[in-house]
């Protein structure tokens, strides 16, 4: 049963449509929360006419705005709307009936009815459905600059029949201003993924976009009056790749600046932390590094065999030595990797695109391209799917090979020495990401990792302990409660855990 239904709306200069949106839901709920981003029109004046809670949160990331509002809401069930959406009478009645039921799903898909110049659109990709009604503690909102996504933590997903009426395309000027803004945001997404533009994309992708909407998806059945809309989508596609080409040129210049010794003098500190490392292995890696380094670079071997300190301690010792000798790029490595076929220029290239980066790690006949952090359990996992582009951002890169700019160290600081082994690299990348640095992988840098640590009997113990330390450091109270319950159920071997 839905004890209390709350409605979450995000706004920014939404005076044109907000009144109709609020009017459609005013009798449905007692909690309406509007998350606004410094509106300069009459948006806030309109909200005063209704029983609405106003929150200010300035960001272009719609997902972050939604998540911020969600945390502030008291209702156990949430209906999520945009300011240019209204709920149909059919949907309103359906929601009222749903609120009386005892057995419910954890979330519901709601169909959309889009409008162009106040006319209904029935074709051309304008009819779709999204999760817009969900139980608050069963959903996650993913960050996005354009269209954020709601993801359920369970598979209990239902579907409603009533529609949300969406008035996204109100007049020609408004449409093209929206598409221009969308193009700029889309470029930021593509830059983070490392995508590059081309003449083919600039000229052929817009044509394909128009053909897919107007012809393939039968947009023509709505009538020729919708042509400005589909041309607008083609315009957005064209502008996206023109702006992306400009960004690519900018990053290329940054990359040239970063790799050209005449413009910027780069001194590398190679930091290798060892523990009972065989002399043969050490000599082999030393030879490989000497093929890469030049006269101004430094190599720092930190041996933990006698001091019995953790990996993070060893890395910090190397960083401190590198800072004293004027190094401005730090490469952290394990002794059980091989850098064959990698040269100095190749190592530096990623600095034009990323601030902290790794490479493609070949390990036991598998390739890994950085790692990602589970947003709920905060566990780190390696990525096996090969990216399409050379430079891609990710949650973390493994400490077996990690390149860090001095600017990152200046702002983020040293590695957390509370980790003895494992997760110190995840923690550092997590902090760097939060500080606004670009963390990712240069897929053209490929190195072999023997992973000698897999032979250590204490590996699983250290891994579990470090993962728990990372989780406890960054998890919110809901995540901590869920994790403790999960641990108890797993410990007592109870198999029926619905949210596993």
Buried (B, 14 or more C-beta within 10 A) or exposed (E): EBEEBBBBBBBBBBBBBBBBBBEBBBEBBEBBBBBBBEBEBBBBEBBEEBEBBBBEBEEBBBBBBBBBBBEEBEBBBBBBBBBBBBBBEEBBEBBEEBBEEEEBBBBBBBBBBBBBBEEEBEBBBBBEBBBBBBBBEBBBBEBBBBEBEBBBBEEBEEEBEBBBBBBBBBEEEEBBEBBBBBBBBBBBEBBBBBBBBEEEBBEEBBEEBBBBBBEEBEBBEBEEEBBBBBBBBBBBBBBBBBBBBEBBEEBEEEBEEBBEEEEEEBBBBBBBBBBEBEEEBBEEBBEBBEEBBEEEBBBBBBBBEEEEBBBBBBBBBBBEBBBEEEBBBBBBBBBBBBBEEBEBEBBBBBBBBBBBBBBBBBBEEEBBBBBEBEEBBBBBEBBEEEBEEBBBBBBBBBBBBBBBBBEBBEBBEBBBBBBBBBBBBBBBBBBBBEBEBBBBBBBEBBBBBBBBBEEEEEBEEBBEBBBBBBBEBBBEEEBEEBBEEBEEBEEEEEEEEEEE
